[in-house]
Amino acid sequence: MNGYIREYQIYGHSFFATIRKSDQSFIGHCGLLSQEVQGQQEVELAYVLARPYWQNNLALEGTEALKNYGFQKLGFPRIVSLIPPDNAVSIHIAEKIGMHFERELDQWGQHFRLYAIEQPVASKA
């Protein structure tokens, strides 16, 4: 927890606790993390939910909110997610919020698929 607090103090973003509204119980965490990916600085959208809360659209709802927060409030030009290739549910969620597959890569001794989305360009009216 101290690491997350320190990261928030340094970067202005980190993991947030995911709390179920009905009883205020802690069910996971999610956030926007500063990561170096193959020598390039990126902002990663990441989440973890406790198994009993899977398949309730909570991950989709949370990732959509984080994406919007990152673009609209923090002004990030790009957001990525590093997803293990066998995690079909997280790949589906990334695609549902508009992320597109860019490439496969090895990071931290693991193999991932990198999904990314760019800040929408404001149209001039």
C-alpha positions in Angstrom: 0.0 0.0 0.0 2.9 2.4 0.8 4.2 1.9 -2.7 0.9 2.8 -4.2 0.7 5.9 -2.1 4.2 6.9 -3.0 3.5 6.4 -6.7 0.4 8.5 -6.4 2.4 11.3 -4.8 5.0 11.2 -7.5 2.9 10.7 -10.6 -0.6 11.7 -9.6 -2.0 8.3 -10.4 -1.6 4.7 -9.1 -3.8 1.8 -8.0 -7.2 2.6 -6.3 -9.1 0.3 -4.0 -12.2 -1.2 -5.7 -15.0 -1.1 -3.2 -18.4 -2.7 -3.5 -21.0 0.0 -3.0 -23.6 -2.2 -1.3 -21.5 -3.1 1.8 -18.3 -1.1 1.3 -16.2 -4.3 1.1 -12.8 -4.4 -0.7 -13.1 -6.5 -3.8 -9.9 -5.7 -5.7 -7.8 -2.8 -7.1 -7.4 -1.0 -10.3 -5.4 1.9 -11.6 -3.2 3.7 -14.1 0.4 2.9 -13.6 3.6 4.4 -15.0 5.5 1.6 -16.7 8.6 1.3 -18.8 7.7 -1.1 -21.6 10.7 -2.1 -23.8 12.4 1.2 -23.1 9.4 3.4 -23.7 7.4 5.2 -20.9 3.8 4.1 -21.0 0.7 4.4 -18.8 -0.8 1.0 -18.1 -4.4 0.4 -17.2 -4.5 -2.5 -14.8 -7.0 -4.2 -12.5 -7.5 -7.2 -10.3 -10.8 -8.4 -8.9 -11.4 -11.1 -6.3 -12.8 -14.2 -8.1 -16.4 -14.0 -6.5 -16.8 -10.7 -8.4 -15.8 -11.9 -11.9 -18.5 -11.9 -14.6 -20.5 -9.1 -13.1 -19.4 -6.4 -15.6 -17.4 -4.7 -12.8 -14.1 -5.0 -14.7 -15.7 -3.5 -17.8 -17.3 -0.7 -15.9 -14.0 0.0 -14.0 -11.7 -0.1 -17.0 -14.0 2.2 -19.0 -14.0 4.7 -16.1 -10.2 4.5 -15.7 -9.7 5.0 -19.4 -12.0 8.1 -19.4 -10.3 9.5 -16.2 -6.8 9.0 -17.8 -7.8 10.8 -21.0 -10.2 13.5 -19.7 -8.8 14.3 -16.3 -5.1 13.4 -16.6 -4.7 14.2 -20.3 -2.7 11.1 -21.2 -2.1 10.7 -24.9 -2.1 6.9 -24.8 -3.1 4.1 -22.4 -1.9 0.5 -22.7 -2.7 -2.8 -21.1 -0.3 -5.8 -20.8 -2.3 -8.9 -20.9 -1.2 -12.6 -20.8 -2.1 -14.2 -24.1 -4.3 -16.8 -22.4 -6.4 -14.3 -20.5 -9.3 -14.2 -23.0 -11.6 -12.3 -20.6 -9.2 -9.4 -20.1 -8.5 -9.3 -23.9 -12.3 -9.0 -24.5 -12.6 -6.2 -21.9 -9.7 -4.3 -23.5 -11.3 -4.6 -26.9 -14.7 -3.5 -25.5 -13.2 -0.3 -24.2 -11.7 0.4 -27.6 -8.1 -0.9 -27.2 -6.4 -2.6 -30.1 -3.8 -5.3 -30.2 -0.3 -3.8 -31.1 2.2 -6.5 -30.4 3.5 -9.4 -28.3 6.3 -8.8 -25.9 8.3 -10.2 -23.0 8.4 -8.1 -19.8 9.3 -9.0 -16.2 10.0 -12.5 -17.3 6.5 -13.0 -18.7 4.9 -13.0 -22.1 2.2 -10.4 -22.8 0.0 -9.0 -25.6 0.1 -5.2 -25.6 -3.2 -3.5 -26.2 -3.4 0.3 -26.6 -5.7 3.1 -27.2 -4.9 6.7 -28.2 -6.4 9.9 -26.8 -9.3 10.7 -29.2 -8.6 13.8 -31.3 -11.1 16.6 -30.7 -13.0 17.5 -33.8 -13.1 21.1 -34.8 -16.6 22.3 -35.3 
